[in-house]
Each structure stands twice: as C-alpha cells, then as structure tokens.
Amino acid sequence: VSYARGVRNLWIAEGPEYKARQLTAYTADDGQEIADLAWSGEGSTVAYTRGGSANGKGEYPNPLSNSSGVTQSVFAIPVTGGEPRFIGNGESPAISPDGKTVVYIGKGQIWWAPADGGKPAQQLIHARGSAEELRWSPDGSKLAFTSLRGDHSFIGVYTLASKELHFLDPSVDRDSSAAWSADGSRIVFRRIAAARSFYDHPVRQTATEPWSIRVADAKSGEGREVWKADPGTGSAVREMTAANPTFLGRRRP
C-alpha cells in the first residue's frame, strides 16, 4: 500500500526483477485507508478493504465531509490490473484457495461473494457473537473463524457443503488465532484463560492461568493441550503484528 500526497493505492512487484507497478488508480485525497490485503491461493487476485472502521456510533471516517457519506468496503482486483471489483460492505477479506470466492466480515457476521464481483454478497453464517479471523481450509471445503462472545470466544468451523457449524473444544476461555494443518484434519489455536476482564491476564501476570496452545480435530471438535506457558512472569500472551501468529508445520518423516 502506497501513500503519496494523501492518496492511497496498491502496488505490486513480480519476480524475478521485482519492478513495482501501480495496481489501483485512486486519485482523491479523501482519507480512505487501504488495508487487509489478502491473496488468492494461486496468486491471481488480491482482495482488500477500503475505508476505515466505524466508531461506536457506527460512523465511518469521512475527512472530506462528503455529503453522500462513506462506507468500509471489500474489493478484489486481478494482479494483471483493471477496475477493482466491488465485493460488499465490510472488512477483513479472505479468498478461497481456488480464487473463486471471497469471505469477509460485515457488522460482525460472515458474508461471501464471487471474487469476480458477478453476484451480490450474501450472509454465509447466521450465528451469535461477532466473527473475526477467517481461515479457509487447504481444500476450500471449510471455513474456520473466531467467534467473540464478550468475556470468552470460540473457534468455529463451518462446512460449506452441509452448512454445518460446530465449535472446537469449547470452554469459558478466550480462543483465537486458528491455523489449519496441511491436510485439513486438525486446527491449532491459542487459549487465554478466563479472567474478570480482557486486560486482567496481560497485566496481572502471576495472578491468572498461563496461556496455552491446543490442537483440535476439525471434524469431531475434540481438543488437547500441546503446550502451556510456565506460571509467573512471561505467562501472559504478548501480541504480535502478523496476519496470524499461529502456525501448524508439517511433520517430518
């Protein structure tokens, strides 16, 4: 994402020369952010969010006081260039491995639409709580996500073909940062023990249960703990700036 004279645009560079070229052609100094870049699995399309998040009153950033109003929207654009395709109003897109479908978050719910923008977006899942952290399974048949429920959260798995939704190893704790195994059979995620408020655990390092990493069967939902921080100083989660801080590697033969 480039920011030049108040205008934000996407640029791309391809190997082996990696000579940068401009991908989008926005020209207005309108204060609208570009974020949440997401590649399709085969690398032919990039999805992104344009526009800032709403405040507590549901108002979107509008530095120019545009009387027509502004919104936060998801777009997709081929790496070869062209006009961005409007996907829907929302944020945090994720493109399916085959590059055909975009899922994103709109007002806390999960929506989906064709990556070519040919059909209007539809709500994919109707569920309690607020969704975030969308993660496609390697074969594109399932979608994992974090379901925020106030003082706790779950890892949900939705199967597209059967429209079945279930939650992995649910508890009263805060689960997040799901990552699929290479074969799509397991999901690893982070668990932060329940506390009186979200900020209790990071601040009161020795007074709460240390955080842990768990692995669950993506089909049955049964999970087990595979690692846990030592009690005391250092037992609190420290966030990092990354698309996903959790990974599940391949097992060596």
Summary of the structure (lengths in Angstrom):
residues: 253
radius of gyration: 19.7
end to end distance: 40.3
largest distance: 62.0
contacts: 735
relative contact order: 0.09
helix: 2%
strand: 43%
